[in-house]
Each structure stands twice: as structure tokens, then as C-alpha cells.
Amino acid sequence: MKAIGRNLVVKILKAGISKTQGGLLLGEKQREDIRYAEGTVVTVVAEAGGLKTDDVIYFDKNDSHQIEVKEEIYNVVKIDNVVIVL
């Protein structure tokens, strides 16, 4: 699988259950107030400017879309929507 243009293919890392300051346990679907998602870069194009395969990134999940390949769900993210590289 290869990314085309200025796109990345990203596998989202599952957040699991998180705990609020008040002690409430929130599932992954209940954290929709968080705009950015954490993921691992699966494929990258040459114009990515320092990004490489297996980098952990944060990206704007509202400006990405999902694709299913061989029963796996991936996100296609524009390079401009990456906000942090860990």
C-alpha cells in the first residue's frame, strides 16, 4: 500500500478508557470533544518533510477519512493536518 500525493496512511492508536479529574471513566467513543487523534504512520510519500514510516503523530481527525484494506481500518491524512510528531 502506498500513499499518493500529499497524503499519509495512518493506523489510529486506540485510546482505551480514560479517567476524568472527577473520577468518571470514559470510553473511546465518549471522548469526541478531543479534536486530535494519535496514530502510527504506515506509508509516507517523499514530500512528507521529515516524516517516516512508524512515526507516531497527532492529526486532525475531522479532516481525515477512513479506508478499509484487508479487514483493517486505516485513516488517510493530508500532511498539512499533522500537528505533532512524537
Secondary structure, DSSP 4 states (H G I P E B T S, - for coil): ----TTEEEEEEPP---EE-TTS-EE-GGG-TT--EEEEEEEE--GGGSS--TT-EEEEEGGGEEEEEETTEEEEEEEGGGEEEE-
